[in-house]
Amino acid sequence: MAVRYVARYHSDDDPGGLIREVVELGDGFPGPAGDVLLSWLLRLEAGKDPAEVASRLLRDYDIAEGPLPEGACGELIGLLREVSEYGAERLERTMRPSRGRRGRSRRKR
């Protein structure tokens, strides 16, 4: 089932225009930043790499570099920058299960 957004800033990379709206609000955005990030992640099309999309948004909205704004807007931009650093390949390496210690024997009870 496809969802059609009628938001002013909607794009495939920013469904519903959530991120753009926060950037436009700036200091006026009350937060919480984590809720917006989660909503954005959940709205992304299945199969899209959040890191790639976040990188494009940061570049397109001209917020990839420089000091973070104050408040919840700056927190959201910081979170997006963090997401952009964790591509699917890097996450896959991070999420691999630990093999435990080698040579450690299990005690039977």
CORVENZI-V489764 format. One record per helix or strand of 2 or more residues. SS is the DSSP state (~ for helix, > for strand). FROM is the first residue (numbers start at 1). LEN is the number of residues. If there is no record, write none. Layout:
BEGIN
ss->SS from->FROM len->LEN
ss->SS from->FROM len->LEN
END
This chain:
BEGIN
ss->~ from->15 len->14
ss->~ from->33 len->11
ss->~ from->50 len->11
ss->~ from->71 len->14
ss->~ from->88 len->8
END
